[in-house]
Every structure is written in C-alpha cells, then in structure tokens.
Amino acid sequence: MERVTLGQSDLSVSRIGLGTMTFGEQVDEAGSQALLDRAVAAGINLLDIAEMYPVPAKAATFGLTEEIIGRWLRARPGLRERLVIATKVSGPLRGYDWIRDASPDLTAAEIVQSCEDSLRRLQIETIDLYQIHWPSRHVPMFGAVYFDPSKDRTVASMHEQLEAMSQLRRAGKIRHVGLSNETAYGVGEFVRLAAQHGLPRIASVQNPYSLVNRIVENGLDEALYRHQVGLLAYSPLGFGVLSGKYDALGIDDPAKPGRLAIFDGMKKQRWARPETLAAARRYSALAAELGLSPSTLALAWVASRWQTASTLIGVTSAAQLDEDIAAMSVRLDAETLARIDRIRWEIRDPAQ
C-alpha cells in the first residue's frame, strides 16, 4: 500500500489509517483483533486510537480500545516496529466527567499523566503520534458553526501544552505531536510557538473531511499546505451516512444498521441531521449512476484530494474493511469530480 510522509516528520504512514473507535463497543475483542490482523496484512500501518475510545464514550469502557490493542500487540512479537501508533489525549469540557475528574482544562501535568496511562494500556514504550483530541480553548467544533468570543476563557496555553509534549519526547515516550478538531488559527499558533521556543512541531491535524463536510477547504487547507502539516481525514463516510445504509429508512431504521441508529445519543449529532441524510442520498444516486457503491464514491473522493495525507476508516466487519481498501484505488474522472462539486454548491456542508 502506498505510503506518505506525514508533514515534516519522519513518520511514513499508509494512505489508509485504521480508526478503532468501534473496538470494544460494536466489535468485541476477538473481532477487533481479527480486523487488526486483516488491516495489517493489507498494508495498513497507521492505527488511530484515543484514550476515550470506544465510542460512544462511557466511564465503564474508558481506555478499553487501548487495552484491546495492547493485548493484540503483546501477542504478536515484532509487529510493533512495523506500525505507526497514534493515540489522543482528550480535551476538556465535553460532558465526560470520568476523564481527569472532570477537569475543565488540559494542563501540562494532565497531558503527561494521560500519556503515561495510554502507554500502560497499550503495553508499549513509545507512542509514535500523540494528539490533542480537541482544543482547550473555545472553538466551533463537533457541529458548532460560529466562533463566540463571549465563551472565551482562560485555559492552559498552547505553549504549556507543547512544553509537556517536549518533556514526553525527551523521555522517549512520544515521537511526534498532532492535533485534532483544530482550526487554521490553532495550526499557525502551534507551528509558530514550536519554532520560537524550540518545541516539538506538529506533524498532523486530524479533522473531519467528507462529501458532507468539506470545511477543511475553507482556509484550514491553506494553513496545512503552507505550514507543511499533514491532514488525517476522519469520518470520510460521515459516520456511515455516505455508505447508503440510511438512505431508505434513515436513522430510525429498526434494523439498526449502524451507530447513528443503534445509539440514541448519536441521533443528535451533525451526521444525523435531516440535511445530512438528504445530501447523502444525492451522492448515493450519483454513485449508482456511475456503477459504484456509495462508500466507494465517498472514499475515492477523499483519497483523491490533495489535502488528504491519510484517510481514517472505521469498520465493524471484514467486508467493510475490504470494500474501503479497494475504494482507495478507484480514480474519479474530471467530470465526476465536477458533478460532485455541483452538488456541494447546492447543499454546502450539512454535517459541519
């Protein structure tokens, strides 16, 4: 499988990364390990994890995904060196009161402790890419649209957070730093502070990027390009809506074909908006005209974008994994890309 260097780092990652948020919830441990084995055999070397996984996040399962992957790695001596292990420290104030005793911030000490906890669960000595899951400061994210200055508050500075990352890197506990759910401003500031103070430079930003959410292209992509930071595109299938599974009956489908139908709390997310479901049907219709599955069209589009370094896929079955991998080799012609752009012009970004 083709690989790409992530930003200015020395990380060589597969053009597909395996997201693991379903491991421990929708997929049991045996199934998770089977999917991990299959992904690695197909050439995937990037594993995207987080301390709060699986999703939906719960106190009872906090850290379980890391534990499952840790046991998988331990049972396969020699495999660790072939992989790029990426995990994330949770940001503050998302209603998860079991994370760091409901800390309203993400301080240097909290970053260090969370990293050490992740290393223990993963049963490894070094994390290749350690990411801040979401910013401490107020930013529009997870479906919010507007920046609101009245919600600004005092939090640990980016400088302090980079100092913690520097401490971890000097100790050999992490190799590189990444961000997630970040803005163009945040990217620029983290890069500037790293250069000014000799601190770790961010290698990547992990943000949503799909046919129903292209807001990466509203200025963040320029920041990534000019600062030479790689994009890890998450939710390329829009939490499953772009697979076509909700086209007929929507998220109230009694067959419960995916997360948006299974978990009531997810029905309030941006991916479940009526506008998002309507947009997905438009793209599914285009895929049918082209003789492609909806998933193939959506994934091939993300893979075709210059903005994308690696596309993070999330699966619950071997069939899904195989289809997603195959989609990455599909090339969309100029007319198809133009038709996609025309649809986007009409519906914009309903899952922003």
C-alpha positions in Angstrom: 0.0 0.0 0.0 1.2 3.5 -0.9 2.7 5.5 2.0 3.2 9.2 2.6 5.5 11.2 4.9 3.3 12.9 7.5 4.1 16.7 7.5 7.8 17.4 8.2 8.1 14.3 10.5 9.8 11.1 9.7 6.6 9.1 10.0 5.8 7.1 6.9 2.1 6.3 7.0 -0.2 4.2 4.8 -2.7 6.2 2.7 -5.4 4.5 4.8 -5.4 4.5 8.6 -7.5 2.2 10.6 -9.7 4.0 13.1 -10.5 2.0 16.2 -13.4 3.8 17.9 -15.7 0.7 17.4 -13.3 -1.7 19.1 -14.8 -2.7 22.5 -18.3 -1.5 21.8 -19.7 -2.5 18.4 -16.8 -5.0 17.8 -15.8 -7.4 20.6 -12.1 -8.1 21.4 -11.8 -11.2 19.2 -13.4 -9.4 16.3 -11.2 -6.3 16.8 -8.1 -8.4 16.7 -9.2 -10.1 13.6 -9.8 -6.8 11.9 -6.4 -5.5 13.0 -4.7 -8.6 11.6 -6.5 -8.2 8.3 -5.7 -4.5 8.0 -2.0 -5.0 8.7 -1.9 -7.9 6.1 -3.4 -5.5 3.6 -0.6 -3.0 4.2 -2.2 -0.6 6.7 0.4 0.6 9.2 -1.3 3.6 10.8 -3.6 2.8 13.8 -5.7 5.7 15.1 -6.7 5.3 18.7 -7.8 7.6 21.7 -7.8 7.2 25.4 -11.6 7.8 25.4 -12.4 5.1 22.9 -14.6 3.2 22.3 -17.4 5.5 21.2 -20.0 6.3 22.5 -17.7 7.3 25.4 -18.7 5.8 28.7 -16.9 5.6 32.1 -17.2 1.8 32.1 -15.3 1.5 28.8 -12.8 4.4 29.0 -9.4 3.2 27.7 -10.8 -0.2 26.6 -9.8 0.2 23.0 -6.2 0.9 24.0 -6.3 -2.1 26.3 -7.5 -4.4 23.4 -4.8 -3.1 21.1 -2.2 -3.5 23.8 -3.1 -7.2 24.3 -3.1 -7.7 20.5 0.4 -6.2 20.2 1.7 -8.2 23.1 0.6 -11.4 21.4 2.4 -10.5 18.2 6.1 -10.0 19.0 7.9 -7.9 16.4 4.8 -6.3 15.0 5.1 -3.1 17.0 8.1 -1.9 15.0 6.1 -2.1 11.7 3.3 0.2 12.9 2.6 3.8 13.5 0.7 4.0 16.7 -1.3 7.2 17.1 -3.4 8.0 20.1 -5.1 11.0 21.6 -5.4 12.8 24.9 -8.9 14.1 25.5 -9.6 17.8 25.7 -11.8 19.3 28.4 -15.5 20.0 28.9 -17.3 17.5 26.7 -19.5 16.1 29.5 -17.2 13.2 30.2 -16.9 13.7 34.0 -14.9 10.5 34.4 -11.9 11.9 32.4 -9.4 13.6 34.7 -12.1 14.1 37.3 -13.9 16.5 35.0 -11.0 18.8 34.7 -12.1 22.0 32.7 -8.7 22.2 31.1 -5.8 20.3 29.6 -2.7 21.2 31.5 0.9 20.0 31.1 0.6 17.7 34.0 -2.6 16.2 32.7 -1.0 15.6 29.3 2.0 13.8 30.9 -0.2 11.6 33.1 -2.6 10.8 30.3 0.3 9.8 28.0 1.7 7.5 30.7 -1.7 5.9 31.2 -2.0 5.3 27.4 1.4 3.7 27.3 0.5 1.4 30.1 -2.8 0.3 28.4 -1.1 -0.1 25.0 1.8 -2.0 26.6 4.4 -0.1 24.5 7.3 2.2 25.4 6.7 5.0 22.8 3.7 6.5 21.1 4.6 7.5 17.5 2.0 10.3 17.2 0.4 11.8 20.3 -2.5 14.1 19.5 -4.6 16.6 21.4 -8.1 15.3 20.7 -9.8 18.7 20.8 -8.6 22.2 21.8 -8.9 23.5 25.4 -9.9 27.0 24.2 -13.3 27.7 22.8 -13.6 27.0 19.1 -16.5 25.9 16.9 -16.3 22.1 16.6 -18.4 19.0 16.7 -21.2 20.6 14.8 -20.9 24.2 16.1 -20.7 26.7 13.3 -19.7 30.1 14.8 -16.9 31.3 17.0 -18.4 33.1 20.0 -16.0 35.5 21.9 -18.3 35.5 24.9 -17.4 31.9 25.5 -13.6 32.5 25.6 -12.0 31.6 28.9 -8.6 31.2 30.4 -7.0 27.8 29.8 -3.6 26.2 29.6 -1.7 27.9 26.8 -0.6 26.1 23.6 3.0 26.9 24.8 2.4 25.0 28.1 0.9 22.0 26.2 3.9 21.9 23.8 6.2 22.0 26.8 4.5 18.9 28.1 4.9 17.3 24.7 8.6 18.2 24.7 9.0 16.7 28.1 7.4 13.4 26.9 9.6 13.4 23.8 12.8 13.9 25.7 11.8 11.0 27.9 11.3 8.8 24.8 7.6 8.4 25.5 6.4 10.0 22.3 8.0 10.7 18.9 5.7 13.3 17.3 2.8 15.6 18.1 -0.5 16.0 16.3 -3.7 18.0 16.8 -7.4 17.1 16.1 -10.5 19.1 15.6 -8.3 22.1 15.2 -8.6 25.5 13.3 -6.4 27.3 10.9 -5.5 29.8 13.8 -4.6 26.9 16.0 -2.3 25.3 13.4 -0.5 28.5 12.8 0.0 29.2 16.5 1.3 25.7 17.4 3.7 25.9 14.5 4.9 29.4 15.5 5.4 28.6 19.1 7.3 25.4 18.3 9.7 27.4 16.1 10.0 30.2 18.6 10.8 28.1 21.6 12.4 25.0 20.1 9.5 22.8 20.9 8.0 19.8 19.0 6.5 20.8 15.7 3.1 19.4 14.9 3.1 16.7 12.2 -0.6 16.4 11.6 -4.1 17.6 12.1 -7.0 15.1 12.3 -10.2 16.7 11.2 -13.4 15.6 9.5 -13.3 15.6 5.7 -16.0 14.1 3.6 -18.6 14.8 0.9 -21.0 16.1 3.6 -18.3 18.1 5.4 -15.7 19.9 3.3 -15.0 22.8 5.7 -11.3 21.8 5.7 -11.3 23.7 2.4 -12.5 26.9 4.0 -9.0 28.1 4.9 -7.6 25.2 7.0 -6.2 23.6 3.9 -4.1 26.6 3.1 -2.7 26.6 6.7 -1.8 22.9 6.4 -0.2 23.5 3.0 1.9 26.5 4.0 3.0 25.0 7.3 3.6 21.6 5.8 1.3 19.7 8.2 -0.5 16.5 7.1 -4.2 16.0 7.2 -5.6 12.8 8.7 -9.1 12.8 7.3 -11.6 11.3 9.8 -15.2 10.3 9.2 -14.7 10.1 5.4 -18.1 8.3 5.3 -19.8 10.8 7.5 -20.3 8.4 10.4 -21.8 5.9 7.9 -24.3 8.1 6.2 -22.3 8.1 3.0 -22.4 4.3 2.9 -26.0 4.4 1.8 -27.1 2.4 4.9 -29.6 5.1 6.0 -30.9 6.1 2.5 -34.2 4.2 2.8 -35.3 4.5 6.4 -33.0 7.0 7.9 -31.5 6.8 11.4 -34.8 5.3 12.8 -34.3 2.1 10.7 -35.5 -0.8 13.0 -32.7 -2.9 11.6 -30.2 -0.6 13.3 -27.6 -0.7 10.5 -25.0 1.5 12.2 -24.0 3.7 15.1 -26.5 6.5 14.3 -29.4 4.1 14.5 -28.0 2.0 17.4 -27.1 4.7 19.9 -29.8 7.3 20.8 -27.3 9.9 21.9 -25.8 10.0 18.4 -29.1 10.9 16.8 -28.4 14.5 17.9 -25.1 14.7 16.1 -24.4 16.6 12.9 -24.1 13.4 11.0 -27.8 12.6 11.7 -29.2 16.0 10.6 -32.0 15.7 8.1 -30.0 17.9 5.7 -27.0 15.5 6.0 -29.2 12.4 5.3 -30.7 14.2 2.3 -27.2 15.1 1.0 -26.1 11.5 1.4 -29.0 10.4 -0.8 -27.8 12.8 -3.5 -24.4 11.3 -3.5 -25.7 7.8 -3.4 -27.8 8.5 -6.5 -24.6 9.8 -8.3 -22.7 6.6 -7.2 -25.5 4.5 -8.7 -25.3 6.3 -12.0 -21.5 5.7 -12.1 -21.9 2.0 -11.2 -20.1 2.5 -7.8 -21.2 1.8 -4.3 -21.9 4.9 -2.2 -18.9 4.1 0.1 -16.6 3.7 -2.9 -17.5 7.1 -4.3 -17.2 8.8 -0.9 -13.8 7.2 -0.1 -12.4 7.6 -3.6 -13.2 11.3 -3.4 -11.4 11.8 -0.1 -8.4 9.9 -1.3 -8.3 12.0 -4.5 -7.9 15.3 -2.7 -4.5 17.0 -2.4 -5.4 18.0 1.1 -5.5 14.3 2.3 -2.4 12.6 3.7 -4.2 9.6 5.1 -7.8 8.6 5.2 -9.0 7.1 8.5 -11.6 4.4 8.1 -13.8 2.8 10.8 -15.2 -0.6 10.3 -17.1 -3.3 12.1 -16.6 -6.2 9.6 -14.1 -7.7 7.2 -16.4 -7.0 4.3 -16.4 -3.3 5.2 -12.6 -3.3 5.5 -12.1 -4.9 2.2 -14.5 -2.5 0.4 -12.9 0.5 2.0 -9.4 -0.6 1.0 -10.5 -1.4 -2.6 -12.2 2.1 -2.9 -8.8 3.8 -2.4 -7.6 2.5 -5.8 -10.6 3.9 -7.7 -9.9 7.0 -9.7 -12.6 9.5 -10.3 -12.5 11.4 -13.6 -12.8 15.1 -14.1 -16.5 15.0 -15.0 -17.4 13.1 -11.8 -15.4 15.5 -9.7 -17.2 18.4 -11.3 -20.6 16.8 -10.7 -19.7 16.3 -7.0 -18.7 20.0 -6.8 -22.1 21.0 -8.3 -23.9 19.0 -5.7 -21.8 20.6 -3.0 -22.5 24.0 -4.3 -26.3 23.4 -3.8 -26.1 21.7 -0.4 -22.8 23.1 1.0 -21.7 21.3 4.2 -24.7 20.0 6.1 -22.5 18.0 8.6 -20.3 20.9 9.5 
